[in-house]
Amino acid sequence: MQFCRFDLELEKFSVDIRVLQDVEITREVIGWTEDWEKELKRKNCPVVEARFLTKYKNLSFEYDNSRVFTIYDGNCKFRRGRSGGWQLIGICADKDVEDEPFCPFFVVTMICKFQQSEGIKVHKPPPGSPEERQYDPMEDTLAE
């Protein structure tokens, strides 16, 4: 079935057709590491896991030679140890690439750079703001 476009001349009736053409935003995501994430990253608790998944599920990002990874519901695990904490499991669109764990601080940076699915709006941090800091994987912290 082919989609037809036609002009109803709705402008004559004071209808703003630009609003009708815009994609409806069904989900808004904060595109930086929030305070609760910093506080709870190393707390092994199912409620914390649910909060991370609520924020990051069904979001995609590019990594490792332009491969697209997606965080799906249930793809979160807790890693113990010195640099441990919650990690999001990225599932690659390429079937020959293994699933990979990512730090949420890194994922949020990459999500801001990637075009998400229709209906998902990522609010990017204001330029020059403290929220704009990038994740430093060598330090496992946010770079100053």
Secondary structure, 3 states (H helix, E strand, C coil): CCCCCCCCCHHHHCCCHHHHHCCCCCEEEECCCCHHHHHHCCCCCHHHHHHHHHHHCCEEEEECCCEEEEEEEEEEEEECCCCCEEEEEEEECCCCCCCEEECHHHHHHHHHHCCCCCCEEEECCCCCCHHHCCEECCCCEECC
